[in-house]
Amino acid sequence: MSSQSPSVKSLYQQLPLNQFEIRILRLEPSTPSSSEIRASLLKRSLLDLRKDDASFEALSYTWGLASITKDIIINGTAFPVTANLYAFLQQYQEPNQTADLWIDAICINQVDLIEKNHQIPMMNMIYAAASKLVIWLGESSSDSDLALEWISFLGSGSPYDKMPNIPNNAWQAMQSFLERPWWRRIWIVQELATGAMGTKLEKASVLCGHAQISWINLVIAAARMKAHEDDKRQAFPTITEILELDSLRDSAGNYFMNQPTPQALFDLICRYRHFLATNGRDKIYAIWNMFASVPSKRLETRYDRPVEEVYLDFAAELLSGETGLELLRHCGNAGPDIPSWVPDWPVPLGSLPLPLRNIQRYFDVPWWAEPEYQEPKGLIRPDGTRKESNVGYYVSPLVSGSEAQKERERRIKRLEWTAKGSAVVKSLDEIPAHFAIHGCPDATIEQIKQLLPRDDVVFVVADESRHLPENPDAVQQGELITERNMKKWLLQELRHSTAEPPYKAATTVNATFNINKPDKSLQVKGILWDEIEACHDSFVEDVDRDFADATRFMVGVGCCKRLAMTNKCSTSKYPQVADLLEAFWSTLFVGQPLESKGADGVEHQPRYQDWLPEVPSSWSPGKPPVTATTTGLIAIAEMNEAIDRSMSAAQGEQGKGAPQFTHQLGPALKARLASTWSQQPYDLYHRPFDLLNVIPDPYWQTRRQEDELAKQQAQKRKTGCIRSSLDGIKDSPDRVFLERAYDNIDEALKQQPSLVPQDTLPPGIEKYALGRRFFITKKGYFGLGPQKAEAGDRIGVLFGSGVPFVLRRWNSAEGKRVWKIVGECYVHGIMQGEVIQKWELGSAEARMLHLV
């Protein structure tokens, strides 16, 4: 809709550019005699809307293809709208009442760039003023009703309730629903955060065809799937984003009152970079102006300027502000018209930014984290089912000042109690009202109050799970474990943004740079430290969404290990094999600290020498075993098989002897993936990575007989958290019987290696390697670089930056010696300031590097 007919143009009179005036679309009632959609445009002042309490609803939707339109009638004039918007208006019409709506495609004159420059920065205020947020995900599909039915069910109780058995077609329906285009649209961040902030959360709804669900239920369902993702039955990337979006929405009111810093806004732009925008400028404007309540706080919006100029000006402003050279970490893959030192925001980098500084993803304890139980959790019924928890949730109104901060601290303390099972308090005021100090007379409580301020007194409060009965059954015990694990994760998310930066490549010296906007260049002081000699193909970008990518990733790791073990530069730098292996694996983990707990719960030193050992020459590949699509299903099947074997042995019968799988990996794909092991010489079974998807093992038959390491790991296997149900059993004979049964299951598990590798590192340790290339420098350093890194590229350490960069020499039109940024990189051995130390000692040379 880049041009307008004269009749459509007549609908718009330019709105005053110095006032808060907007247009509202009044949707007329539907009539049985006509299928036409009729509406009228009304002018309103945002200030009057607030004063008169006049209400309108704001729509959040995806435009769809602009080339496919249908006409509606506005003020008697035919007005073209996209097919998706037409479907919404048709669905939203009521027979006997009008609906006042704000819809960007209609209420803003899209061909008037001056009006867009004025109206789009006001969108945060428009959505904030709306009485209700309506989210339209599009017309119904063959399985969308099924998806909403299950999401509604999962969101009707507590996020910690045990997951029911969900049919495969329901999982697929929910996956399709969560992959609709709306979830990846950049403007939804602002529209949701401001349109449903505070208590307006209760009015936000999601429509898909004729079906509807509240945003509250959707978030609870997402939290429930997140809480139970350790089951590893399905990968749902969108659920994490739903929870993060809702956390931002929950904090929007506070950000309106206390403006976020430029660094915080820049973090949000980076965090939602992978979201899509029709107009490249929106990658900046949709986020930066989100919480600006007055014009002086807004970034100037210029839809009348080329996008390259907008990006260049924005980069120059950020470099000169508090973000500094951190901006350069988000460069790479830029288009030909954009300098390499300016992020090309619509172009994905294909990898996560290195964890130099953790971007805050949760801003407060989520409202869904603290369900208020109306009655204790139900026991298991005779048929094995149980009733969903009867819970309510408290959504706090917008409160400013010191009281809001105190309430936030109290909520974090409550989260800590449940996560750890207890907490240290320094005042009885910190204890929630429903907690009880058992067996203490008033005089003793007064004495405790007097003692608490003393440094030599520690007062520990244990978590009181009021929603559990006195003798919880196994399922209730498991739900408590789930709740505590989820709250531990939330505590970590709330605190990790303040953690000490792990990299200090050149942060001990100040950045020195000069921006030349007419020349589109940046001069920055730095050291050309090394040169890439060899590199492998980049790793896959995701190991969860495609069954085959887990195997491709591990085969790539094996190839990289072979490159590291045979490269002359690396073997010269690391003559001891143990040192070389430690450097190699630390590079793949980008230096992340390792937390390795064995099946016995004891901390173990990293087993660098055990990961990807060479396949014994006597082993021959064969037919890989029957296996499930995910490792979670394999673990469940093996546990069931162990239970069957132990029960059969107790009854003097022969067990089935092999796990029975649901959702099997197809035989052709399984054989093809297993055969790819031959592309590298190592045993991919013994790996440090805990991956969701299965990697078919061609050596399984031999491994069961001859793999001593796998046998040792099998001897440590136990029934794990199932044993926690014993804590709720008071009857001694029952407890003795179950202890004996669990011992039998443990013995059954130890009889042979698991199809799932044991003693792996925590999930996600591989995420920063994904989408990057492993390389070796001429000095023998190992590194991970951007996808476009090549042999001959240089490693540059720029003053003031926490990470090094891959730079490429470029010939300018004037014949100058200039460089382009290929992207940030991890280089093992220079991430803690080692190069700067050499420069300070005079053994490295610094220069001004000309970046274009």
C-alpha positions in Angstrom: 0.0 0.0 0.0 2.7 2.4 -1.0 0.4 4.7 -3.0 -3.2 5.8 -2.4 -6.1 6.5 -4.7 -7.6 10.0 -4.5 -10.6 8.7 -2.7 -8.5 7.0 0.0 -6.3 10.1 0.3 -9.4 12.2 1.1 -9.9 10.2 4.3 -6.8 11.6 5.8 -6.3 15.1 6.9 -2.8 15.5 8.4 -2.9 15.3 12.2 -1.3 18.2 14.1 2.4 17.5 14.6 2.6 19.3 18.0 -0.3 17.6 19.7 -1.3 14.1 21.0 -4.0 13.6 18.4 -4.8 10.2 16.9 -7.4 8.5 14.8 -9.7 5.7 16.0 -11.5 3.2 13.7 -15.1 2.6 14.7 -16.1 -0.8 13.4 -19.8 -0.9 12.6 -22.1 -3.8 13.6 -22.4 -6.7 11.1 -25.7 -7.1 9.3 -27.3 -10.3 8.0 -28.1 -8.6 4.7 -24.5 -7.5 3.8 -21.0 -9.0 4.0 -19.4 -5.6 3.7 -17.2 -4.4 6.5 -18.1 -0.8 7.3 -16.3 1.6 9.6 -15.6 5.2 10.2 -12.5 7.2 11.2 -12.7 9.5 14.3 -10.2 12.0 15.6 -9.3 11.8 19.3 -6.8 13.4 21.6 -4.9 11.0 23.8 -5.2 13.5 26.6 -9.0 13.7 26.2 -9.2 9.9 26.1 -7.5 9.7 29.5 -9.6 12.5 31.0 -13.0 11.3 29.7 -12.2 7.7 30.3 -13.3 7.0 26.7 -12.1 3.5 25.8 -10.7 1.9 22.7 -9.0 -1.4 22.0 -5.5 -1.7 20.5 -4.8 -4.4 17.9 -1.5 -6.3 17.7 -1.3 -8.4 14.5 0.8 -9.3 11.5 0.2 -7.3 8.4 0.7 -10.2 5.9 1.4 -9.7 2.2 0.8 -6.1 1.2 0.2 -7.3 -2.4 -3.0 -9.2 -1.4 -5.7 -6.9 -0.2 -9.5 -6.8 0.3 -11.6 -3.6 0.5 -13.5 -2.4 3.6 -15.7 0.7 3.5 -14.5 3.6 5.7 -16.7 6.8 5.7 -18.3 5.5 2.5 -14.9 5.0 0.7 -13.4 1.7 -0.4 -10.2 1.2 1.6 -7.7 -1.7 0.9 -6.4 -3.7 3.8 -4.3 -6.9 3.9 -6.1 -10.2 3.9 -5.1 -10.9 7.5 -6.5 -7.7 8.8 -9.7 -8.2 6.8 -10.1 -11.6 8.4 -9.7 -10.1 11.8 -12.3 -7.3 11.2 -14.7 -9.9 9.8 -14.3 -12.1 12.9 -14.4 -9.2 15.4 -17.6 -7.6 14.1 -20.6 -8.0 16.5 -24.2 -7.9 15.3 -25.5 -5.2 17.7 -22.6 -3.1 18.8 -19.7 -1.0 17.5 -16.1 -1.5 18.4 -13.6 1.3 18.7 -10.1 0.1 17.6 -6.7 1.5 17.0 -5.0 -0.3 14.1 -1.7 1.1 12.7 -2.3 0.3 9.0 -5.5 2.4 9.0 -5.2 4.9 11.8 -1.8 6.2 10.5 -1.5 7.5 7.0 1.1 5.0 5.8 2.2 7.1 2.7 2.7 10.3 4.7 6.3 10.0 6.0 6.0 13.2 8.1 2.9 11.9 9.8 4.6 8.5 10.4 7.6 10.3 11.9 5.2 11.9 14.4 2.7 9.1 15.1 4.9 6.0 15.4 6.9 7.4 18.4 3.5 7.9 20.1 2.6 4.2 19.7 3.7 3.3 23.2 1.4 6.0 24.6 -1.4 4.8 22.3 -1.2 1.2 23.5 -0.8 2.3 27.1 -4.0 4.4 26.8 -6.0 1.5 25.3 -8.5 -0.2 27.6 -7.6 -3.6 26.1 -5.0 -5.4 24.0 -6.3 -7.7 21.3 -3.7 -10.1 19.8 -4.7 -11.6 16.4 -2.7 -14.6 15.3 -4.6 -15.1 12.0 -7.3 -17.4 10.7 -7.9 -20.8 12.1 -6.1 -23.8 10.6 -6.9 -27.5 10.7 -5.3 -27.9 14.1 -5.4 -24.4 15.7 -8.5 -25.2 17.8 -6.7 -28.3 19.2 -3.7 -26.2 20.0 -5.7 -23.6 21.9 -7.7 -26.3 23.7 -4.5 -27.9 25.1 -2.8 -24.6 25.9 -5.9 -23.5 27.7 -5.8 -26.8 29.7 -2.1 -26.5 30.5 -2.7 -22.9 31.6 -5.6 -23.5 33.9 -3.7 -24.6 37.0 -0.2 -24.2 38.4 2.9 -24.1 36.3 4.4 -26.8 38.6 1.6 -29.3 38.1 2.7 -32.6 36.5 2.5 -32.6 32.8 -0.4 -34.8 31.5 0.1 -37.3 28.7 -0.3 -35.2 25.6 -1.0 -36.9 22.3 1.6 -36.4 19.5 -0.9 -34.5 17.3 -1.6 -32.0 20.2 2.2 -31.4 20.5 2.4 -30.8 16.8 -0.6 -28.5 16.9 0.9 -26.4 19.7 4.2 -26.3 17.8 2.5 -24.9 14.7 0.5 -22.4 16.8 3.7 -21.1 18.4 5.5 -20.8 15.0 2.9 -18.4 13.5 4.5 -15.2 12.2 3.1 -13.0 15.0 5.6 -14.5 17.5 8.6 -13.1 15.5 7.3 -9.6 14.8 9.5 -6.8 16.3 6.5 -4.5 17.1 4.9 -7.0 19.4 7.5 -6.3 22.0 6.3 -2.7 22.4 2.6 -3.5 21.8 2.5 -6.2 24.5 4.7 -4.4 27.0 2.7 -1.2 26.9 -0.8 -2.5 25.9 -1.0 -5.1 28.7 1.2 -3.5 31.4 0.1 -3.6 35.0 -3.4 -4.9 35.8 -4.4 -4.6 32.1 -2.8 -8.0 31.9 -6.2 -9.4 32.9 -7.8 -8.0 29.7 -5.2 -9.0 27.2 -6.5 -11.8 24.9 -5.2 -13.9 22.0 -7.5 -14.7 19.1 -7.0 -17.3 16.4 -9.9 -17.7 14.0 -13.0 -17.9 16.2 -11.1 -19.4 19.2 -9.8 -17.2 22.0 -7.5 -17.5 25.1 -6.3 -15.1 27.7 -2.7 -14.0 27.7 -2.6 -15.1 31.4 -3.5 -18.7 30.5 -1.0 -18.7 27.6 1.9 -17.6 29.9 1.0 -20.2 32.6 1.0 -22.9 29.9 4.4 -21.6 28.7 5.8 -21.6 32.3 4.5 -25.1 32.8 6.2 -26.4 29.6 9.4 -24.6 30.7 9.2 -26.1 34.2 9.0 -29.6 32.7 11.4 -29.2 29.8 13.8 -31.5 31.5 11.5 -34.3 30.4 12.9 -33.4 27.0 9.9 -34.7 25.1 9.6 -31.7 22.8 11.6 -28.5 22.0 9.5 -25.3 22.2 11.8 -22.3 21.6 8.9 -19.9 21.6 7.9 -20.6 25.2 11.1 -19.0 26.6 10.4 -15.9 24.5 6.8 -15.8 25.8 8.1 -15.8 29.4 10.7 -13.1 28.6 8.2 -10.9 26.8 5.8 -11.2 29.8 8.6 -10.2 32.2 9.3 -7.1 30.1 5.5 -6.4 30.1 5.5 -6.8 33.9 8.2 -4.1 34.3 6.9 -1.7 31.7 5.1 0.6 34.2 8.3 0.9 36.2 10.2 1.8 33.1 7.7 4.5 32.2 8.3 6.1 35.6 12.0 5.5 35.8 13.5 5.7 32.4 15.8 2.8 31.4 19.4 3.6 30.6 20.7 3.7 27.0 22.6 0.5 27.8 19.4 -1.2 28.9 17.6 -0.1 25.7 20.6 -1.3 23.6 20.4 -4.6 25.3 16.7 -4.9 24.3 17.5 -4.1 20.7 20.2 -6.9 20.7 18.0 -9.3 22.5 15.2 -9.0 19.9 17.4 -8.6 16.9 16.1 -11.9 15.5 12.5 -10.6 15.4 11.3 -9.5 12.0 10.4 -6.0 10.6 9.0 -5.0 7.3 10.9 -1.8 7.5 14.5 -2.1 8.7 14.3 1.2 10.7 11.8 -0.5 13.0 14.5 -2.7 14.4 15.6 0.5 16.3 12.4 2.6 16.6 10.2 -0.2 17.9 12.5 -0.7 20.9 14.3 2.5 21.6 11.2 4.7 22.1 9.2 2.0 23.9 9.2 3.7 27.3 9.7 7.4 26.3 6.8 9.4 27.8 7.8 12.8 26.5 9.2 13.9 23.1 12.6 14.9 24.5 13.3 11.3 25.6 12.7 9.9 22.1 15.1 9.0 19.4 14.3 11.1 16.4 12.2 9.0 14.0 13.1 9.5 10.3 11.2 7.3 7.8 12.1 9.9 5.2 15.8 9.0 5.4 17.7 6.0 3.9 18.0 3.1 6.3 21.8 3.1 6.0 21.9 6.7 7.3 19.6 5.8 10.2 21.9 2.9 11.2 25.1 5.0 10.8 23.8 7.8 13.0 22.5 5.3 15.6 25.9 3.5 15.7 27.8 6.8 16.0 25.5 7.9 18.9 26.0 4.5 20.7 29.8 4.5 20.3 29.9 8.0 21.9 27.7 6.9 24.8 27.9 4.4 27.6 27.7 1.3 25.3 31.1 2.3 23.7 32.9 -0.4 21.7 30.4 -3.1 22.8 28.4 -2.1 19.7 31.1 -3.7 17.5 30.3 -7.1 19.0 27.0 -7.1 17.0 28.6 -6.4 13.7 29.1 -8.9 10.9 27.3 -10.0 7.7 26.5 -6.4 6.8 25.1 -5.4 3.4 27.3 -3.7 0.8 25.9 -0.2 1.7 26.6 -0.4 5.4 30.1 0.0 7.0 31.3 -3.2 8.7 31.6 -1.4 12.0 27.8 -0.5 11.9 25.4 -3.4 12.8 23.1 -4.3 10.0 20.2 -5.0 12.3 17.9 -7.1 10.0 20.8 -9.4 9.1 21.2 -12.3 11.6 24.7 -13.2 12.8 23.8 -16.9 13.0 25.2 -17.2 16.5 24.6 -16.0 20.1 26.7 -13.0 21.2 29.6 -14.2 23.4 28.6 -14.0 27.1 30.8 -10.9 27.8 28.0 -9.3 29.7 24.7 -11.1 30.4 21.7 -9.3 29.0 18.9 -9.2 31.6 16.0 -11.3 30.5 13.9 -11.3 33.7 13.3 -8.0 35.6 11.3 -9.1 38.6 9.9 -12.3 40.1 7.1 -13.3 37.6 3.6 -13.2 38.8 3.1 -16.8 37.7 6.0 -18.0 39.9 3.8 -17.6 43.1 0.5 -19.3 42.6 -1.9 -18.9 45.5 -3.3 -22.3 46.2 -7.0 -22.3 47.2 -6.8 -25.8 48.5 -4.0 -28.5 48.9 -2.9 -30.3 45.8 -5.0 -33.4 45.1 -3.9 -36.9 45.6 -3.7 -39.5 42.8 -7.0 -41.0 42.0 -7.5 -44.8 41.7 -7.4 -44.5 37.9 -4.0 -42.8 38.0 -5.3 -39.3 37.2 -5.4 -36.2 39.5 -7.2 -32.9 39.6 -5.4 -29.8 38.4 -4.4 -27.4 41.2 -7.0 -24.8 42.2 -4.9 -21.6 42.2 -5.2 -17.9 41.8 -2.6 -15.3 40.9 -1.9 -11.8 42.2 -1.0 -9.1 39.6 0.3 -6.1 41.5 -0.8 -2.6 40.5 1.8 0.0 39.5 3.5 1.3 42.6 6.5 3.6 42.7 9.0 4.6 45.3 10.7 2.7 48.1 7.7 0.5 48.9 7.9 -1.0 45.4 11.6 -1.8 45.9 10.8 -3.4 49.3 8.1 -5.6 47.8 10.5 -6.7 45.1 13.1 -7.7 47.7 10.4 -9.6 49.7 9.4 -11.5 46.5 13.0 -12.4 45.7 13.4 -13.6 49.3 10.3 -15.8 49.0 11.6 -17.2 45.8 14.9 -18.0 47.5 13.0 -19.8 50.3 11.2 -22.1 48.0 14.2 -22.6 45.7 16.6 -23.6 48.5 14.0 -24.9 51.0 15.1 -22.4 53.5 16.5 -18.8 53.8 18.4 -16.7 56.3 16.5 -13.6 57.5 17.6 -10.6 59.5 14.2 -9.4 60.5 10.9 -11.1 61.2 9.2 -8.6 58.9 10.8 -10.5 56.0 8.8 -13.6 56.8 5.5 -13.9 54.8 2.3 -13.5 56.9 1.2 -17.1 56.3 4.4 -18.6 57.7 4.2 -19.9 61.3 6.9 -20.1 63.9 6.0 -23.4 65.5 6.2 -23.9 69.2 7.4 -20.4 70.1 5.6 -18.4 72.8 5.3 -14.6 72.3 8.1 -13.9 74.8 10.5 -16.2 72.8 9.5 -14.4 69.5 10.4 -11.1 71.2 13.8 -12.4 72.2 14.4 -13.6 68.6 13.6 -10.1 67.3 16.2 -8.6 69.7 18.8 -11.1 68.6 18.4 -11.0 64.8 20.3 -7.7 64.2 23.4 -9.2 65.8 26.2 -10.4 63.5 26.8 -13.5 65.5 23.2 -14.8 65.2 21.9 -16.7 62.1 18.1 -17.3 61.9 17.0 -19.8 59.3 13.4 -20.0 58.0 12.4 -23.3 56.4 10.0 -23.2 53.4 6.5 -24.2 54.5 4.6 -25.8 51.6 1.1 -25.2 52.6 -0.3 -26.6 49.4 1.0 -30.1 50.1 -0.8 -32.5 52.4 1.0 -34.0 55.5 2.0 -37.1 53.6 2.5 -36.1 49.9 2.4 -38.8 47.3 5.2 -39.4 44.8 3.6 -37.1 42.2 3.2 -34.2 44.7 6.8 -34.7 45.8 7.9 -34.6 42.2 5.9 -31.3 41.7 7.7 -29.8 44.7 11.1 -30.7 43.1 9.9 -29.2 39.8 8.9 -26.0 41.6 12.2 -25.7 43.4 14.2 -26.3 40.3 12.2 -23.7 38.4 12.7 -21.1 41.1 16.4 -21.8 41.2 16.5 -21.1 37.5 14.5 -17.8 38.0 16.9 -16.8 40.8 19.8 -17.3 38.5 18.1 -15.3 35.7 17.4 -12.4 38.1 21.0 -12.2 39.3 23.2 -13.2 36.3 23.0 -9.7 34.6 25.1 -8.3 37.5 27.7 -11.1 37.3 31.4 -10.2 36.7 32.2 -10.1 33.0 34.1 -13.3 32.1 36.3 -11.7 29.4 38.7 -8.8 29.8 40.7 -8.9 26.6 41.4 -5.1 26.6 39.2 -3.6 29.2 42.1 -2.4 31.3 42.9 0.3 28.8 40.6 3.1 27.6 39.0 3.0 24.1 40.5 5.4 21.6 38.6 6.0 18.5 37.4 8.6 16.0 34.2 8.5 13.9 34.2 10.0 10.4 30.5 10.1 9.3 31.0 11.6 5.9 33.7 9.0 5.2 31.6 6.3 6.9 34.7 5.1 8.7 35.9 4.5 12.2 39.5 4.8 13.4 40.1 2.7 16.6 43.3 1.9 18.5 44.2 -1.8 18.7 46.7 -4.5 18.3 46.9 -6.9 15.3 47.9 -9.9 17.4 47.7 -13.0 15.2 46.5 -14.5 11.9 44.1 -17.4 11.3 45.9 -20.3 9.6 43.2 -22.9 9.4 39.5 -23.1 10.1 36.7 -25.7 9.9 33.2 -25.2 8.4 30.8 -23.4 10.8 28.8 -25.5 13.2 25.0 -25.8 12.8 23.1 -22.9 14.3 20.6 -25.1 16.2 20.8 -28.6 17.6 17.2 -29.0 18.8 14.8 -28.2 15.9 16.1 -30.8 13.4 16.9 -34.4 14.5 19.8 -34.5 12.1 21.6 -31.4 13.4 22.7 -33.0 16.7 24.6 -35.6 14.7 26.0 -32.9 12.3 27.2 -30.9 15.2 29.0 -33.8 16.9 30.6 -34.9 13.6 31.8 -31.3 13.2 33.2 -31.3 16.7 35.1 -34.6 15.8 36.5 -33.0 12.7 37.7 -30.0 14.7 39.3 -32.2 17.3 41.2 -34.0 14.5 42.3 -30.6 13.1 43.5 -29.5 16.6 45.4 -32.8 17.3 47.2 -32.8 13.9 48.0 -29.1 13.4 51.7 -28.3 13.7 51.1 -24.8 15.2 48.8 -26.1 18.0 50.9 -29.2 18.8 53.9 -26.9 19.1 52.1 -24.5 21.4 50.7 -27.4 23.5 53.3 -30.2 23.4 51.5 -32.0 26.3 48.3 -33.8 25.0 46.5 -33.0 28.3 47.1 -29.3 27.9 46.0 -29.4 24.2 42.8 -31.2 25.1 41.9 -28.8 27.8 42.5 -25.8 25.5 40.4 -27.4 22.7 37.4 -28.2 24.9 37.6 -24.9 26.8 37.5 -23.2 23.4 34.3 -25.0 22.4 32.8 -24.0 25.8 34.1 -20.3 25.2 35.7 -20.5 28.6 32.5 -21.0 30.5 33.1 -22.4 34.1 32.2 -26.1 34.2 29.9 -27.6 36.8 30.2 -31.3 36.4 28.2 -33.5 38.8 28.2 -37.2 38.4 25.3 -39.5 39.0 26.5 -39.7 42.6 25.9 -35.9 43.0 29.7 -35.3 43.6 31.6 -32.6 41.8 34.1 -34.1 39.3 37.0 -32.6 37.5 36.4 -32.2 33.7 37.3 -35.4 31.9 38.9 -33.8 28.8 40.7 -37.1 28.0 37.5 -39.1 28.1 35.5 -36.9 25.6 35.6 -38.2 22.0 38.3 -40.9 22.4 39.5 -42.6 19.3 37.3 -45.5 18.1 39.3 -48.7 18.8 40.6 -50.2 15.6 39.0 -53.5 16.4 35.5 -52.0 16.4 33.4 -52.2 13.2 30.2 -50.2 12.7 27.0 -52.1 12.4 23.2 -51.5 12.5 22.3 -48.8 15.0 19.7 -49.8 17.6 16.0 -48.9 17.5 15.7 -45.6 19.3 13.3 -42.7 20.0 13.4 -39.3 18.5 14.7 -37.6 21.7 17.0 -38.6 24.5 14.2 -37.8 27.1 12.0 -40.6 25.6 15.0 -43.0 25.6 15.6 -42.3 29.3 11.9 -43.0 30.1 11.9 -46.2 28.0 15.1 -47.4 29.7 13.6 -46.7 33.2 10.4 -48.5 32.3 12.4 -51.5 31.0 14.5 -51.6 34.2 11.2 -51.6 36.3 9.9 -54.4 34.1 13.1 -56.4 34.5 13.2 -55.9 38.3 9.5 -56.8 38.7 9.9 -59.9 36.5 12.9 -61.0 38.4 11.0 -60.6 41.7 8.2 -62.9 40.3 10.7 -65.4 38.8 9.8 -64.4 35.2 11.9 -63.3 32.2 11.7 -59.6 31.5 11.3 -58.1 28.0 15.0 -57.3 28.0 14.9 -54.2 25.7 13.2 -50.8 26.0 10.1 -50.2 24.0 10.1 -46.8 22.3 7.4 -44.4 21.1 8.1 -41.8 18.4 11.0 -43.8 16.8 13.6 -42.3 14.6 13.0 -43.4 11.0 15.3 -46.3 9.9 16.6 -44.5 6.8 17.4 -41.3 8.7 18.9 -43.3 11.5 21.2 -45.3 9.2 22.2 -42.2 7.3 23.1 -40.3 10.5 25.0 -43.3 11.9 27.1 -43.5 8.8 28.3 -39.9 9.1 30.4 -40.9 12.1 32.9 -42.2 9.5 33.7 -38.6 8.5 35.9 -38.3 11.6 37.8 -40.8 13.7 36.4 -40.3 17.2 33.7 -42.0 19.4 30.9 -39.5 19.5 29.1 -41.4 22.2 31.4 -40.2 24.9 30.7 -36.5 24.6 30.4 -33.6 27.1 27.2 -32.2 25.5 23.7 -33.1 26.9 21.8 -32.8 23.6 18.0 -33.1 23.2 18.0 -35.0 19.9 19.4 -38.5 19.4 22.7 -39.4 17.7 22.4 -43.0 16.3 25.3 -45.1 17.5 26.7 -47.5 14.8 29.0 -49.2 17.4 26.2 -50.0 19.9 26.5 -53.8 19.7 30.2 -53.7 20.3 29.9 -51.0 22.9 27.6 -53.2 25.1 30.3 -55.8 25.3 33.7 -53.9 25.2 33.2 -50.3 26.2 34.7 -50.2 29.7 34.1 -46.5 30.2 30.4 -46.8 29.3 30.1 -49.8 31.7 31.7 -47.8 34.5 29.2 -45.0 33.9 26.3 -47.5 33.9 27.4 -48.7 37.4 26.7 -45.2 38.7 23.1 -45.0 37.4 20.3 -44.7 39.9 16.6 -44.1 40.0 17.3 -40.6 41.0 14.5 -38.3 42.0 12.0 -41.2 42.1 13.5 -42.0 45.5 12.3 -38.7 46.9 8.8 -40.2 47.2 10.2 -42.3 50.1 10.4 -39.2 52.3 6.6 -38.9 52.4 6.2 -42.5 53.5 5.9 -43.0 57.3 4.8 -46.6 57.4 8.0 -48.7 58.0 7.0 -51.9 56.1 6.0 -49.9 53.0 9.2 -47.9 53.1 11.3 -51.1 53.4 9.5 -52.7 50.5 9.9 -49.7 48.3 13.6 -49.3 49.2 14.2 -52.9 48.1 12.2 -52.3 44.9 14.3 -49.3 44.1 17.5 -51.2 44.8 16.4 -53.8 42.3 15.6 -51.1 39.7 19.1 -49.7 40.3 20.7 -53.0 39.6 18.6 -53.5 36.5 19.8 -50.1 35.2 23.5 -51.0 35.9 23.3 -54.2 33.8 24.3 -52.4 30.5 25.3 -49.0 29.2 22.6 -46.5 28.5 21.7 -45.4 24.9 22.0 -41.9 26.4 25.6 -40.8 27.3 26.1 -40.4 31.0 28.1 -37.8 33.0 27.5 -35.0 30.5 27.8 -31.3 31.3 24.7 -29.2 32.0 22.5 -28.6 28.9 23.4 -25.6 26.8 27.1 -25.6 27.3 27.4 -25.8 23.5 25.2 -22.9 22.7 28.0 -20.3 22.0 29.7 -22.7 19.6 26.6 -23.1 17.5 26.8 -21.0 14.2 30.6 -20.3 14.7 33.7 -21.6 13.1 36.6 -23.3 14.9 40.0 -21.9 13.9 43.7 -22.2 14.7 46.0 -19.3 14.4 49.6 -19.2 13.2 50.8 -18.9 16.9 48.8 -22.1 17.7 45.9 -20.5 19.5 42.4 -22.1 19.3 39.4 -19.9 18.7 35.7 -19.7 17.7 34.9 -17.0 15.1 32.1 -15.8 12.9 30.6 -17.9 10.1 32.5 -15.8 7.4 35.9 -16.1 9.0 38.6 -17.3 6.7 42.3 -18.3 6.7 44.4 -15.1 6.4 42.0 -13.0 8.5 43.7 -11.2 11.5 42.9 -11.3 15.2 42.6 -7.7 16.4 42.5 -6.7 20.1 40.8 -3.3 20.2 41.5 -1.0 23.2 38.5 -0.9 25.6 36.8 -4.1 24.3 36.3 -7.2 26.3 36.6 -9.5 23.4 38.9 -9.7 20.3 37.7 -9.4 16.7 38.3 -11.1 13.4 39.4 -8.4 10.9 39.9 -8.6 7.2 42.2 -6.4 5.1 40.4 -4.4 2.5 41.5 -2.2 -0.4 39.8 1.2 -0.4 39.1 3.2 -3.5 41.8 5.6 -2.5 44.3 2.8 -2.0 44.4 3.2 1.8 45.1 0.3 4.0 41.8 -0.3 5.7 40.0 -3.2 7.6 36.6 -4.6 7.8 35.1 -6.3 10.9 34.1 -9.9 10.2 32.8 -10.4 13.8 33.7 -10.9 17.4 35.6 -14.1 18.4 36.8 -16.2 21.3 40.5 -17.0 21.3 41.7 -19.2 24.2 44.6 -17.7 26.0 44.0 -14.0 25.3 40.6 -13.3 26.9 41.9 -12.1 30.2 44.2 -9.2 29.0 47.3 -11.2 28.1 47.8 -9.2 24.8 47.6 -5.9 26.6 50.1 -7.1 29.2 52.5 -7.9 26.3 51.9 -4.4 24.9 52.6 -2.8 28.2 55.9 -4.8 28.3 56.8 -3.6 24.8 56.4 -6.9 23.0 53.3 -6.0 21.0 52.6 -2.9 18.9 49.4 -0.8 19.0 48.2 1.3 16.1 45.2 3.1 14.8 43.1 0.8 12.6 41.0 2.3 9.9 37.6 0.4 9.8 35.3 0.8 6.8 
